[in-house]
Amino acid sequence: VTNLPLADSMVLPRIGTSAFSVRGLLKPDAIRAFAEAQIKAYDIRCPGPMMRAGALSGGNLQKALLARELAFDPKVLIVSQPTRGLDVGAARF
């Protein structure tokens, strides 16, 4: 969701899990730590996890989405043209 901070957007599909909430209350430190780890691991160029996701460049937004989905070891990940619109350097990632 591009209107949310990057950290929130990266955990949104799993926001109700015990990793990111307890009894319906969010764990902001855990959310921020997760996002910071993904930003570092995937070299997402941004000033920090509280940046609005929609303000990222297209390539960095794609890296953030990929990081979000791969972080939880999916058995299968189906993507359609995942490098479309990326520059050559980002496509090699």
C-alpha positions in Angstrom: 0.0 0.0 0.0 1.8 3.1 -1.2 0.2 5.6 1.3 1.6 3.7 4.3 5.1 3.9 5.6 7.4 1.4 4.0 7.7 -0.6 7.3 3.9 -1.0 7.6 3.5 -1.9 3.9 6.2 -4.6 4.2 4.4 -6.4 7.0 0.8 -5.7 6.0 0.0 -9.3 4.8 1.2 -10.7 8.1 0.2 -7.9 10.4 -1.9 -10.2 12.6 0.9 -12.7 13.3 2.6 -12.9 16.6 5.8 -11.5 15.1 4.1 -8.1 14.6 1.2 -7.9 17.0 0.0 -9.1 20.3 -3.7 -9.2 21.2 -4.5 -6.8 18.4 -1.8 -4.3 19.3 1.0 -3.7 16.9 4.6 -4.1 17.8 6.2 -1.0 16.2 9.7 -2.0 17.2 9.4 -5.4 15.6 7.8 -3.9 12.5 10.6 -1.3 12.1 13.3 -3.9 12.8 11.9 -6.2 10.1 11.7 -3.4 7.6 15.2 -2.2 8.4 16.6 -5.8 7.9 14.8 -6.1 4.5 16.0 -2.7 3.4 19.6 -3.7 4.1 19.3 -7.2 2.7 17.8 -6.0 -0.6 19.6 -2.7 -0.9 16.4 -0.7 -1.0 17.4 2.9 -1.5 15.4 5.0 1.0 16.1 7.2 4.0 14.5 4.7 6.3 11.5 2.5 7.1 9.1 5.3 7.9 9.3 6.7 4.4 6.0 6.5 2.5 6.2 3.5 0.2 4.7 5.4 -2.7 7.7 7.8 -2.6 10.1 5.0 -3.6 11.4 4.8 -7.1 9.8 2.0 -9.2 12.8 -0.3 -8.9 13.0 0.2 -5.1 9.3 -0.4 -4.7 9.7 -3.6 -6.6 12.6 -4.7 -4.4 10.5 -3.9 -1.3 7.6 -6.0 -2.6 10.0 -8.9 -3.4 11.7 -8.6 0.0 8.3 -8.7 1.7 7.2 -11.8 -0.1 10.5 -13.7 0.1 11.1 -12.9 3.8 8.7 -15.7 4.9 10.0 -18.5 2.7 7.1 -19.1 0.4 6.8 -22.5 -1.1 5.8 -21.0 -4.4 6.0 -17.4 -5.7 4.4 -16.6 -9.0 5.4 -13.4 -10.6 4.7 -11.9 -14.0 7.5 -9.9 -15.6 9.2 -9.1 -12.3 12.0 -7.0 -13.9 9.8 -5.1 -16.3 10.6 -1.4 -16.1 13.8 -1.9 -14.0 17.2 -0.6 -15.0 19.9 -3.1 -15.9 21.6 -2.8 -12.5 18.4 -3.5 -10.6 17.4 -6.4 -12.9 20.7 -8.2 -12.1 19.8 -8.1 -8.4 
